Amino acid sequence: MTVQNIAPAHRDPAILRRAIAAGFTGTVIEWYDFVIFGTVSVLVFSKVFYPEQTPFIALLSSLGTFAIGFLARPLGGIFFGHLGDRIGRRNTLMITLALMGVATLLIGLLPSYAAIGVAAPALLILLRLVQGFSLGGEFGGVATLLIEHAPKDRRGAVGGWAQAGGFVGPLLGTFVILILRSTLSDAELISWGWRVPFLLSVLLIVVAAYIRTHITESPEFERARAHKELSKQPLRSVIKEYPKEILCVFGMHAGNALLFYTGLTFTVAYLTRNVGLSQTIALWSNVVFLLAATVGCIVISRLSDRTGRKPIYLAGTILGMVMAFPLFYLLDTGNTGIVLMASAIMGIIEGGFLYGIQPSYFGELFPTKFRYLGMSLGYQAATVLVGATAPMIGVILTERSGGHPWAFSLYLIAILLMAAIAVLVAGETMHRDIERIDEQRSNSSNTEPQGRLNV
């Protein structure tokens, strides 16, 4: 493929729309599959796969199986990041989707402990590792594919659609669980009902796979390959040449990951354990959080194409710090309307000001030759070290504070302060030419005129 044949892909609206659809639907599936496992783990898996244990140990074993998926994510980020920077974004994303689909289908068909004994939880752990491994390669691939397809003045808006899928997936999973909880008895849910959300994902995977087979490879990757700019050893090269950018991604995503898992997981535990609300209301707070995050993600990511990435991300970290104490005061009222309003505020801050602009912001920090891998390294490390531990740290700090969340609020402020510092170090990236990152990286403040851009 010649460079002349590659360039027009940037300007073809049909190709861009297919890329957006592929990124959005694939992210929906990956996150739907990942989240339903966590919810079903709490509700059912302790009884289906660990019935020989005491209820407390069985619950811990079930939650431990869920947590194992996080441990595999950095490995997936490294493996698929390396692969994507060597063979291309499109083919790599087909592999991640296939792995997640097969693992989720097999979980839905997995025999229980009563049927095959200890082999059941062992297989469950194996399949969970495959899920985590697959998800580790999703963000970097989708973000890279989309911003490399997008015109320079729409990278924020295009990347925001992919991130919106990260909220729509959990939203679909939550609705499925709520329907099952309202229509099935506990016995039916344990017997066969828990398999339904896993088997339903097959329909979604078929749609996503069809869309992904009809997208073209990133034109920017094709250009880099045609000019022989790809790195033969992207892992070693990106760590050696771009350590500051990897750390910036880690710091910025740490703040986002903490808010995401606080809003999606810790808030449910806090509302039920400390405030005394029902599990149903707590789950509806999740729905509101995810809806607000989705809308914020789509709207504010478009705004970043006009104002820049830096002011929006920095505003998100500051808003998060300012609201760290008031949000829990709102939750403590126990008033359903106020609780849902607090969830919406948290969703807008996390989804709109932080998560939505990550593809464009993070992608503009790295050159094409290891953009996929560079983003994945910092992103997945922050997810495991800060995001995955957020619910546990929140519960521990709240318990040690006599049931009050003030210590966890201080923890939120500390992590968000680190994220704000990372934003200041990363600087503005909106005007960068992603074909010439190596030449432009030293100019973090960017001296190009801040003209009005059309989105």
N, C-alpha and C positions, 0 to 999 in steps of 0.2 A: 504494500500500500504506500502510495507516495504522499508527501506532505501536502501536495495540492488537493488530494482527495480527502484529506483529513480535516482541513480547516472549515469547510462549510458545515460540518456537523454542529459547530458552535451556534450556527444561525438557523438551523432547521427546527422549527417549533414542534413538528411531529416527533422527531428523535428525542427532543428534550422532554416532551410530555411522557413518552414511553419510559424514559429514564426515571422521571419523577414517580410514575406509577409503580415501576419495579422496586424502587427504593422504599416507597411508602408501604406497599403490600408486604414486601419481604420483612420489613421491620415489624409490622403488625403481627405477622405469624411468629417470628422469633420471640417477641416479647409475650405474646399470648401463651405460647407453649411454656416459656420459662416461668411465668407468673402463676398459671394454673397449678403447676407442680407445687409451688409454695403453699397455696391455699388448701389444696387437697392434702398436703402433708399434715397440716394442722388438724384438719377435720377427720381424716380417714386413715391415713397410712399407718398410724400407730397400732390400729386394730387389725389391719389387713396384712401387714408385713412384719409386725413385731408383737404378736399376741402373747408370746410366752414371757414377755417382760412385764414388770410392774407398770402401771399407767404412766408414772413419772418418767421412768427409764425409756419406755416405749415412745413417749412424746419427744424426749431428748434425742433418741435415735432417729426418729422421723425428721426432726428439724436439722439434725446433723447431716442426714442424706441431702436435704435441701441445700445446706451450706456448702457441701462438697462441689456443687455446680460452680460456685464462685471461684474455688481454687483452680478449676480448669480454665477459667476465662483468660488469665494472662498467657497461659500456654497456647490457647487458641489465637490470641492476639498476635503473638510472636510468629506462630506457624503460618497463619493465613496472611498476616502482614507481609512476611517474607515471600510467600507464594504470590500474593497479589502484585507485589512490586517486581516480580520476575516474569509471570505468565499473563498478567492482566487482571483487571478488577472483575469483569463480567464472569469469566470462567470460575474464579475463586468464589464469587458469591453464589454461583450455582451449586458448588460443593457444600458451602455452609448451610444453604437451604435444604439440600438433600439430607445432610446429616441430622439436622434438627427434625425434619419430617419423619425420617425412619425411626429415630430414637423415641419421639413422642408417640408414634403409632404402636411401637413395641411396648411402651409403658402401658398403653390402654389395653393391650392384649396379654399382659404379664400375669401368669398364674399367681395365686396368693400363697402365703406361708402354709396354709392348711393343705394346699395341693402338692407343693414340691419342697417344703421345708426351707432350710437356710439358703437354698439356691435362689429363692424369691427375693429376699432383701439384697443379696449379692448382685443379682442381675439389675435390680432397681438402682443400686449405687453406680453400676457400670453405665447404665443408660443416662443417669443424671450427669455423669462426667462427660458423656458425649454431648449432651445438651449444652453444658457450660462451655465446652471446647468450641462448639459451633457458634454460640453467641459471642464468644471472644473475638471472632473474626468479622462480625456483622457491622458494627459501627464504623470501623475504619474503612471497610470496603464500600459501604453505601455512601458514606460522606464523601469519600474520594471520587467515586464514580459520578456523583451528582454535581459537585462543584467543578469537576473537570469537563462536564458537559455544558455547564451553565455559562451564559455570557458574563463578562466581568461585573456588570452593574446589577446582576440578579443572583449572585452566588449566595447571598444571605437568604433570600426568599426561597430559592430552590432547595437549599440545605434544610430549611425549616420544615418542609413537607416530609422529609425523611424522618426528622426527629418527632414529628407529630405521630408517626406510626408507633413510636415507643410509648405513647400514652394510649392510643386507640387499642393496641393489643391487650394491655392490662384491663382496659375498660370493657372490652368484649369478654375477657375471662371472668371479670367480676360479675357481669350480668349473667353469664351462664351459671356460675356458682349460686347466685341469688335465686335464679329460677329453679335449680335443682333443690336448693334448701327449702323452697316454698311448696314444691310439688311432691317431693319424695319423703318418706319416713326415714328415720335414722337407719333402720334395718335395710331398707332398699338402697340407701346411699352407700352403705358399707358393702352390701352384697354385689351390686352391679352399677349403681348410679355414678360412682366416682370415675368410671371408665368413659362416660359420655363426653366430657370436655376434651379428653385426649383424642378420641376417635373423630370428633367433629373437626378437629384441626386438619384432618386429611383433606377435607373439601377446600379449606382456605389455602393449603399448600399447593394443591393442583392449580388453583387460580394464579398464585404467586409464581409458580414454576413456569406456567404458560407465558406470563408477562416477561419474566426474566430471559426466556429464550428468544424473545423478540426485540431485545435491546442490543445496541451496538457497543463495541468496546469504547472506552473513554478516548476521545480524540487526542487529548493531551498525552495519554499513555502511548498511543500509536505514534504521535509525533516524537516522543522521547525515544521510543524503540527504533524508529526510522533513522534518527540521528545518533544512535548507539550511545545514548546517555544513561541507560539503565545500569544499576550497580550489580556486580556479581556477588557481592557480600553485603546486602543492605543492612543487616543487623549490626555488624561491626562498624560499618561506615556511619550509620545514623547516630549511634552512641558516641562515636569519636568526634563527628563533625557538628552534631546538633544537640548536645547535652542540655543546653539552656532551654531550648524549645521543648524538649521532652519534659523537663521539670516544670515549665510553665503550664503545659497541658495537664500534668499531674495536679499542680496546685489549683488551677482553675476548675478542673473537673471534681476535685475533692469537695469544694463547696457545693457544687451542684449535686453530686452523689449523696452527700449528707442530707440535703434538703429533700431529695427524691425519696430516699428510704425512710426518712422521718415522716414525710407526708403519707407515704403508702403503707408503711408497716408499723412504725413505732406509735403513730397516732391512734391506730386501731387498738393496740395494747393499752395505751394510756387512757383512752376513753372508756374502755371496758373495765380495766383494773382499778384505775384511780378516780375517774369521774363517776363511774357507775352506770354508764349508758349501755343499752343493749348492743349485741353484736350486729344486729341489722342496721341500727343507726350508724354504727362505726363503719360498716361497709358502704353505706350511702355517703358517708363523708369521703370515702375513697373515690366514689363515683364523681362527686363534685370536684375534688382535687384534680382528678384526671381530665375532666371536661374543661375546667379552667386552664389547666396546663396546655391542653391541645389548642384551644383558641389563642392563648397568649403566644404559644410557639409559632403559629402561622402568622399572626399579625405583627408581632414585634420583630421577627426575623426579617420581614420585609422592610421594616423601619431601619434596620442596621445597614441596608444598602444606601441609605441617605445620610445617616448620622455617623456611621462607622461602627465597628465592633466594640472597640474599647469603651466608649462612654456607656453603652448599654450594659455590657457585662459588669463594669464597675458599679453602675447604678444597682444592678441586681445583688451584688455582694453587700452593698451598703444597706439596701432595703431589708435584706435578710438579717443583717446585724441589728438594725433598728427594731425589727419585729420579733426578735428572738424571745423577748419576755412577753410582750403584749399578746402574741399568738396563743401562748399557753394560758394566759389570763382569760382569753375568750373561750378556750376549750373548757376551762374550769367552771364556767357558768352553768354548764350542763344543759343550756337551752339549745334545742335542736337547730333553730334558725341561726343562732350566733355561731354554733359549732360549724355549720355548713359554710357560713360566711368566712370563718377563719380558714377552713380548708380551701376555699376558693382563692383567698389572698395568697396562701402558701403555694398553690398551684400556679398562679400568675407569675409570682416571683421566680419560682424554679423553672417552669416551662418556658415562659416568655423571655425573661431577661438573661437566663443562663443557658439552658439546654438547647433552645431553638437556634442559637447562632453558633453553636459549637462546630458544625461541619465547615462553615465558611471561615471562622476564626482560626480553628486548629489547622485546617487544610492550608491556609495561607501562610503558615509558619514553616512548612516543609517543601522541598523541591519534589518534583514528580518521581524521581528515582527511588525515594523511600518515604513518600507521603503516607501511604497506607500503613506501613509499619511504624513510622514515627508517631502518628496519632494514636495507634493502638497501644503502644507501650505505655505512654503516660496515662491514657484513658483507663485501661484495664487495671493498672496498678492502683489507681485512685479508687476505682470501684471496689476492689477487694479489700484494701486497707482501711478505707474510710466509709464507703457506702454500705458494704455488707455488714460491717460491725456496728453501724449506727443504731439499729434496734436494741442490740445487746447492751451497748454502752448507755443508751438512753434509759433502759430498765434499771441497770445497776446504779447509775448516778441518781435516778429518781428515788430508788429504794433507800439509798444511803442518805438522802436528803429528807427523809421522813415522809416520802410520798409527794414531795414538791419538786417541780422541774427546774428550779433555778440553776442547779449545777449543770444540767444538760444544756440550758440556754447559754451559759458561759462557754461550754464546749462548742456550741454552734457558732458563737461569735468568734472564737479562736480560729476555727477552720475557715470561716468566711473571711477573716482578716488575712489569712494565708492566701486565699483565692484572690483577694484584692491586690495584694502585693504581686502575685503572679501576673495579673492583668497589667499592672504598671511596668513590670519588666518586659512583658511581651510587646507592649506598645500597640499602635494602630497598624492594621494590615489591609484595610479595605481596598486601597488603591494598588496593591501589589500585582504585578504581572506574574501569574503562577508558572509561566515558562522560564522566568528569570529570578527565582527566589534566591539562588546562590549569590547573585549580584546585588540584590536589594536588601538582604537581611540586616545589614549593618545600619540601614536607615529606618530604625524602628518607629520614629516619629512621622516619617513620610512627609515630604515637602510638596507633594502635588496639591493643586488647588482643590478645596472641598466643594466642588460644584454640585449642583442638584442633579440627581440621577433619576432616570425613569425606570420604574419597576413594572 
